[in-house]
Amino acid sequence: MSDATTLPPALQMATRLLTDPPEHPDVSRGYLDLLGEQPEGEKNTGPIQALWASRLGSLFYDNAQLLMRKLATAWQVPTERLNLPVGGVALDVGCGPGNVTAALGRAVGPAGLALGVDISEPMLSRAVAAEAGPNVGFLRADAQRLPLRDESVDGVVSVAMLQLIPEPATAIAEMVRVLRSGRRIAVMVPTAVPAARVPGFVPNLGAHLFDDDELADTFEDLGLVSVRTKGIGSVQWVRARKP
């Protein structure tokens, strides 16, 4: 355990944004662990979630994601469309291996802060080893209960995460809650191929496949404006602004 004065610079900045900063922060693995040991009933369960939470799953996902980002434009994070201010705070929800978080760190510059949030300990360990820096830090937290104060960040990104959690709409509402007025959010999710819309055709492995208008409708229901949708193959980017 540590106190706030001994934390790495990025995590020191992060503690100032937390709703309930811990008195003795646990950064023993390089990330700020705000969950500790979870009771079995509070874990995100399902075969796919269990795979990504494992060491083998995090290694597979890391390598597969890096390859896809090189080959597929659908996976390119639109940091320029977020209009992130230099010196601002950017949030990557479901950060996985942390490469998106690092890109956000470059966008906000050395005086800014990029935070990656994930629930998987193996994923976060890989992110810390590869991408942590003076303005890039990682938190272990639940996307459905983000630990940040209202309107505390200047941009939010989430890449291929929402389909893996029990309550995607709750996570989206949390992202909107922590986003400052006038700032932007960009989310990428897989969309359902025609066969997946046939009941029983695809087994329930704990993943949610989004209909074409589902995410955009959720954004609008939460009061976001300038909602834009871009589908590429079986994935979809949706971005919007908080008024």
Protein Blocks (a to p, Z undefined) as FASTA:
>chain_A
ZZfklgcfklmmmmmmpmbdcfbdcfknopacfklpadfklpccdjklmmmmpmklmmmm
mmmmmmmmmmpmklpccfklnopaehiacddehklnommmmmmmmmnommlccddddfbf
klmmmmmmmmgcfkbccddddfklccbdehibfbdcdehklmmpfblmlmmmmmmmmpcg
hiacddddddddfklmpghkaccehiacddfklmmmmmmmnopahiacddehjbccdddd
dZZ
